[in-house]
Amino acid sequence: MITVEPLRPDHADALLAFERANRAYFARSVPDRGDAYFAGFAERHAALLAEQAEGTCRFHVVLDAAGEVVARVNLVDLADGSAELGYRVAESATGRGIASTAVAEACRLAATSYGLRALTAVTTVDNPASQAVLTRNGFRLAHEFLLDDRPALAYQRPLPDLRPSA
């Protein structure tokens, strides 16, 4: 059982620990965040919360049953009814369906709470697990491109209008 929560100020320490513990693992499939990210994490966290308050991004932490951060799932660049989905799961939590469940919840929130009509997502060609998560959640391959000189795939997913009627 997992819980997806909007990013809050009190998530900072747990999120930093999550990012540090998984830095090498994440760098195998996405560009490393670099030392500056970790050195200035408090400022970066505050900036993310400010973006969220402005409504341009929606950041989430994914907690396991013990309340530990095991993943994050984000919707960035909200504009014109769409956003880009991004996620990362701790190495110790892979293979348990956490990514699929978190992405499904992010899609639900995007449609019901954030009023979005479409999502895009990107993964590298050499990350079949991420491709499977996206496909399982209704994303369809849109095109191939280079991401930091690596072959990558862009996916798209339309969202139904699930906002409650007034």
N, C-alpha and C positions, 0 to 999 in steps of 0.2 A: 504494500500500500504506500502510495506516495501522495504528497500534497504539493500543489503549485501555488506559491504565494507571490504577490507583487513585491518587488524589491523595497526594503525599508532601511532606515539608518542602522537599526540594530542587527542587520545581516552582515555588516562590514567584516567583522573578524572571521566569521565562519566562511564567508565568500573568499576572503584572502587566503585562508588556510586551504580551501578547496582548490583555488588556482595554483597555489604553490605546490601542493601535493601532486597535482596532475600536470604540471608544466611540461615535463619531458614527454609525457604521453600525448598531450594535445599537439605538441610541436611535430609529432610524426605525421599529422594529417592537415594541420593548418599552420600558417606562419606564426612563429613565436611572438608573444606580446612584448618581449624585450625587458631588460632590467628596469628601465624607467617606469614601466607599468607597475611593477611591484614597489619600487621606491616611492612613487607618488600615489599609492593606492587610495589613501584617505581622500585626497583631492579628486581623484578619478571617481570614487564612489559618490562623493557629493555632487559631482558634475552629472553623473547618471541620474541621480535623484532629481536634479533640477530639470533635466531633459524630460523625465517622466512627468514631473509636475506641469511642464509646458504642454504635454500631450503629444510630443513629437516621437516619443519612444515609450515602449512598455517593457520593463525588465522584470524577470521572475526568477526566483530560486525554487528548486525542486528539493523537497525534504523527504527523507525516508521515514519509516515508522518511529525511529528513535529521535527524529528531529534534526538529523545531520544533513548538510547540503550534499547531495549526490549528483546534482545537475543544475544547469541553468537553461532557460529558454526565453528568448527575447524577440520582440517585434520592434524593428527599428525603421526609421524614416517613414513614419506614418504620414501619408499625404494622398489626397484625392481618392480615399477609400481603399488604399492598399498599403502594404508594408512588406519588409523583408524579414523572414523568420530565420533565426539562428539559434543553435543549441549546442551544448557540450555536456557529456556525461563522464563522471569519474571513472577511471580505469577499473576500480574495484566494483563498480556497479554495472558494468556492461553485461550484455547477454541476459538481462532480466526483464526486458520490455520497458524499462524506464524511459528511454528516448521516445518510443512509440506512444506511450501513455502521456508523457509531457507534451509532445507535439500535438496530440489529439486535444488536449486541454487548452493549449495555446490557440489552436484553430477555433475551438468553441468560444473562448474569451474574445478572440478577434471579431467573431461574428456577433456575439450577444452583447458584450460589454463595450467594445471599442468601435462598433459600427463599420467594420471593414468589409469589403466585398471581394478582395483578392489578396493572396499572399504569394511571394516568391521566396525561393530558397536556393542556396548554392552549395555544392559539395564537389570535392575533387573526384576525378575518375577512379582513383585508387582507393576509394572509401565505399565499398559496396554495402556496408552496414548502414551508413547514412542514406544511401540511395534507397535501400529497402524500407527504412523508416519513413521517408518521404512518400514513396509509392504506396505503402500501407495506409498512409493518411490522406490519400486522394490527390497527391501532387502528380503532375505529368511533366515529362521531360519537354523543355522548351527549346534549348539549344546548347551547344558546346562552345567553350571559349577558353582562354588562358587566364589563370589566376596566379599572379606572381610567378609566371613562367611555368605553371603546372597546368595540365589539362583539367578542365573543370566542367561541370554540368549545371545549368540553370533549370530550375523546376518552377512550375506555376500551379496555383490552386485557386479556383473561384470559390467564394464563400456564399452560402445562402443568407438571406436577410433574416436573422433570427432575433432581432431586437424586439423586446416586448412592445406591444401596441399601447399607445397612450389612451 
